[in-house]
Amino acid sequence: MAEPAPACRVEVALEPARAFVGQQVLFRASVWLREDVEAFEWSRPIAFAHVRSEVLPGDPRGDRRELAGAAYRLHDERRALFAERSGSLRLSPPEGLCRIGGATRVVPVPELVLPVSDLPAGAPDGFSGLVGPVLLHQTVTPREVRLGESVRVALMLRSSGNLWVLASPYAEALGSAELFPQRPELVLERGPQLLLRRHFVYDLVPREPGSLHVPELSIPYFDPEAGRYALAQSPAVTIRVQRRAPVAPAAESAAPATAEDVRASDSRSATGIAAELAAVLAVVVAGAGWLIRRRRRRTPSEAVAALREARGIGSPHEAAPALERALRAALARHVPDAHSVTPEELVAREGLAPAVRAAAHQLVAVTRSRFDPQAPAPDPDAVARAVAAL
């Protein structure tokens, strides 16, 4: 008499069957459940000694098959494993618990052996134990700044290997510039395998005018498929650093303007011209017609250029330096030291016009987004409105 088909059946496998320390290995437990099985669970969580384990989503296909005349459905369990030492690692999955007809049956699971090798000799200088392959992308924005402004350097590395072992690629300074690193970020993308992204963000503050060089970056890794060491690289970048912008003169030192000057200004809006002409007429009637002072209504060209630069940058976070320059340039028309004062000091000042105060609050938000990883991304449209209001 034929043996009845088992209620639960567990098959386990490793891919690849051999690995290097730090290389990702896929562990898969295919749990086949007979149609009349009420529930299945593990006797303990799946974990292995000397191995880092990350849960992956199961196969969503919901495969079915027949075995010994009985219909089965698939319950898929996957883990991304990273061996932390070499040797023959014995991986003993937990037992399965199969409930059917109100009774629980123990399902034995085969033990696996994973041969793990140390990385070969000949590692290049600076090697940190990173197993690849590794993709590296670096952005440096903007490429031209003034003293007192900063440059954002953002690195993104992507790999299926142990990216968490990588330390900060840059030191505390680059030449004469100070480097302010943000907290590194590790992102896990869980799919058929585990993909990892490692983010490093720095704010670079030049201390002297001229050319500032962000050197070529080379990050060594071991490629287990090719069996050799390789480099993930990004090219060198040169940043032009100009001297500080001259401080705009205070409104009180502006040369007197005539009514003819006001009428001749072709860059103002119709509403602005009408308002200023009305002000001129009121002063003339009061006997002080030539005391009215000229006020430019157009947005400073520096602010316009910075806004255009920000629009050309895809990421709002990466556009933050340009947005900050636009706000400071526009604010300098009303606050002479807007290029050097901190945003918090600016907001705390009394007597600011509503539009100036609103732009100052935008400056606080933009600056915070540059240095606080938890801050929301800046809103380029809100910045543009604040600049236009000035």
Secondary structure, DSSP 8 states (H G I E B T S, - for coil): ------SEEEEEEEESSSEETT-EEEEEEEEEEETT--EEEESS----TTEEEEEE---TT--EEEETTEEEEEEEEEEEEEESS-EEEEE----EEEEETTEEEEE----EEEEEE---S---TT--S-BS-EEEEEEEE-SEEETT--EEEEEEEEESS-GGG---SS-SEETTEEEEE---EEEEEESSSEEEEEEEEEEEE--SSEEEEE--EEEEEEETTTTEEEEEEE--EEEEEE--------GGGS-B--HHHHHH-TTS-HHHHHHHHHHHHHHHHTT-TT--B----S--HHHHHHHHHHHT-S-TTTTHHHHHHHHHHHHTTT-TTTTTS-HHHHHH-SS--HHHHHHHHHHHHHHHHHH-TTS----HHHHHHHHHH-
